[in-house]
């Protein structure tokens, strides 16, 4: 008889497990005639483990955790992301469950989580990460330069080019640049498309915009269920946009590499389609009413061009093709803006109008006259979707604004001076989605801006990109990365920690692949959002587990971190130096990123404790902000911050199992219930000024407002 996994047990079957595994706990519940008596007895039961065995701080953490569940039982908390009140009955439900008196529909996932917590009370040894084990896990994941991967992609490219020839032959757009001359042979057409393939504009013009077309280009390999989901999304007018280049990275064959991580970025889940049209903005500060401060307390110019949460940095979203992307990521944090049509793929309509020049000057004035802003992140959409002329105009406006801000400080006393612009960032996923966009002309724009920017005190020039998988590190991507680095810009990566990307060794392999190209890792983000991102969400416990059991092999002593800092700052191009540094120091990769959750309105953090579990098994966490950076003072007025996770740990593990993962490899996940935000790597800190800036905050909600 095959033993059933705990993940598959019903409540009645789990109850038998409790009786056999924790007889003292079971008897405790039976003998406690009311919930308050049970809580008192449970406190004594838990405290008794102070005296038993070893386990040190690991065991102490479990004891404190269960005592916290008792403390929060039968209380209500205000959930920040939804604005709703959540009631916690973690221990009450456990008591009723053990007494077989549970009448409410409570998921086995809650009792399974608690089962593992009580197991941890008796665990004697903490988990010790193993480097050899991690290397084996990393070897499971191929990268874009692997010969086997490139061979499949050549087949993909051939199939897609044949499809593009048929598409172009059917087009009736005389204004289109991409047409075949009369009388061209099939071979000549093929060669012509292969030449056009090198152009980003061609891929944007030929982007796949419907599920039916997508399936045709994938050789009609999409399952019927997937097609039905995508077609439902199309009926709801969900945008759909995949370039031929990115489509060529997928593996539509039965054999070959696992492409789930990149495939899940272009294939929408049922939950996303179901909720599209009712998606709420996770970023509360993005909801702006004219004349009123946003959720973070900042007054902003009219329109939706500037997003702001922190005192020192604001996001600029230009009125240009930068409001589009090279593809729509299924887990996009700005899905709310695509839903409202503020972001879209109508590239012609997004070209800047005459009024944009005037608005750009007003937006630069906001940065110029703000007392604390010193960091501008130009994104969208995607900053590099803007045409070269538009991007040059935006960067020139930033440069002139930086000059004016610096000049204005000459008339201010020390202690009253405004912060000057020190950091300029361009947010773009095109290095992964469409590396053909990185042309010599674009590189020259970046090089020219850096040379001018340095002269006015700008010290940090970042392309903030987003590679999701080592499979995206193709020869084309490597060429684009090297070209940008040779222009003197540092490339940093932000990973979204989706279920597929969270598999053991995957993120470690991505870091390694990025480092080999000279890309420095910046953030590993937990997936944001509500029900729309249910399929993509990996619990915070897995993020902590990855950090402490896998990323740990990229940590280095402080002296070596300083050496790496200097190398990144002074050695260009970085792809020449970073791999050598890692090899000399016997590091699998450089763990320079921070695993965090982007909390609505108050910033990024992974400092939290678990205070309870909902009826459907989702953990409820109380968060604190990241104390290592400046925050909006609004956090002092917000009270305690609670977040209910998107799915239970058990549901996450079932997803992994369906993908073929061995759940035994994730066994320690249940113990990760408390987090502490990791220190910021030094290159991501602002350099000091040679003057004392003002403490005044302009454009901010005062206590009297």
C-alpha positions, 0 to 999 in steps of 0.5 A: 500500500502506497503511503499518502502524502500529508499534502493530500490528507483530509481533516479526518485523516490529519486528525489521525496523524495528530493523535499518533504523532502528538498524543500529549497535544491531542489529550490536552485538547480533549481535557480542555473544556473551553478555549481559554483553558486550552490556550493556558494548557498549550502555553505550558505545553510549549514552554516545556520544550525550553527544557528538552533537548537542544535546537537553540535559537531555532527551537526558541523561534518555534516556541515564540511563534506558537505563543504568538498564535495564541496571543493573536487568536480571536483578534482582528487585524487590518489587512493593508493590501485589501483594506479589509479586516481579517479575523484570526482563530488559528488556535480556536480552530486547532482546539475544535479540530482536535476535539472533532467539533469543527463545524466551519469549513476550515482547510486541511492546509491550516492544520498541516501548517500547524502540524509542522510547527509542532514537529519543529518543536521536537527537531533537534538540529537546524538545517545546514545548507550544503554547497555540493547539493546546491550545485547539483540543483543549479545544474538542473537549469540550462542557460541560453548559451548551452548548445542544446538550447541553441539547437532547439532555438534554431529550429524555433527560429526557422519555424517562426520565420516561415510563419512570418513569411506567410504573415507578411504575404497576407498583409495589405498595408502599403505603408508598411516597411516590411513587404516583399518585392515583387518576384522574390523567391522563397529563399530570398524572402527567407533571407530578407526576414532573417535580415529583418530579424536583427531589427527591434522595430521588425519584431514590434511590427510583427508581434503576436497579438492573439492567442490563435496566432500564438498557437500557430507560431508554436506549431499548434502545441498549446493545450485546449485548456490553455487556449480556452483561458487565453481566448476568454482573456481576449474577449475581455480585451486583455492586451496580448503582445509577444515578439517573434524573438521572445517566442523563439525562446520557448520550447514547444517540443516534448523533449528538451529544456524546461521553459515553464519560467518564461512560458508562464510570463506570456501565458495567462492563468485562469485567475488572472483572466477571471479577475481582469477588469476588477484588478486593484492597484497593489501600489496604493501610492499609484492611486492619485487624486488631483490636489491630494497627497497619495497614500505615501503622503506625497503631492504629485503633478497632475497626470500619471507621470510621476509615482513616488513612495520614498523621499529620495526617489521618484519614478518618471513614466513618460508620455511616449512609447515608453508606456508600452513594453516588449511584451506583457508579463503575466505577473506585471505589477502594473497590470492595473494600469494596463487594465485602465489603458494608461499603459498599452501596446498601441505604439503609434498612438503612444508616440509623443505629442506636441504637448509632451515637451511642455509637460516634460518641463513641468515634470522636471520642475518637480524634481528640481524644486523638491528638497529631497529627490536625488534619484530618478527612475525612468520606466513605464512600461519600459524606458527603452521602448521610447524612440532614440530621439525621445529618450535623448530628449528625456535624458537631456531634460534630466541633465539640464534639471540637474544643472539647475538644481545644483546651481540653485544650491549656490544660494542656499546655506549649509543645512538648507541645501536641496539634495542634488541628482546623484542617480539616474536609472532606466528601467527596461526588460528589453535586454531579455524581451528584445535585445535587438533594441540595443543599437549603436545609436542607443549606446551612444546616447547612453555614453553621451549622457553619462559623460555629461552627467558626471560633470554635474555630480551624477555618480550612478548610472543604472540600467535596471533590468529584469531577467527571469530565467537563465534561458533568457541569457542568449547570445543576443542578450549577452551582446546587448549587455556588453554594449551597454556596459561599454557605455559605462552604465551598470546593469542591475537585475530585479527578479520576480520570485514566481512559483516556476522561478522559485524552484530549487537552484533556479534563482541561484543559477540565474544569479550565476548566469547574470554575473557571468555577463557582468550583471549585478543582482539587485532585488528578488521580489515576492509576487505582488497582487491579489487573486489575479496572481494566485498561480504565480505567487510563491510564499515568503517562507520560500523566499526566506528559505532560498535566501538562507539555504541557497543565496548564502553561497554567494555571501562574502566577508565584509572586506571582500564585499568592499573589494567587489564594490570597488570593482563594480564602480571602477572596472569596465566592462564588468563582464571582464572582471566579475567572473574572475572575482567570483572564481578567485573567491570560490563563490558560485555567484555574488549574492548582492540582491535582497529578497523582499516584498513590496508592501503597499505604500510603505516600501520594500521589506522582508522584516515580519513575523507570522501571527496567524493562519487563515481558514484556507491555510494562508499565513498572516504576517505583521510587517515592519519597514526596512530601517536601513533607508529613508521612508516617508514619515507617513509610516509613523501614522500607519499603525501596524501592517498586516499582510495575508499571503496569496496562498498556503504553503501546502498549496504552493508545495502541491504546485511544485509537485505537479511540476515534477519537483521532489517535495522532500527538497523543500521540507524545511520551508515550514520553519521560515515564519519570521524574516529580517530584511537583508542589508543593502549592498553598498553600490545601491546606497547613495554616496554622501554629499559634500554639504549638509542637505536640508531636513525639510520635505517639500511636496509632502503632506504636513501634520497640519494638512 
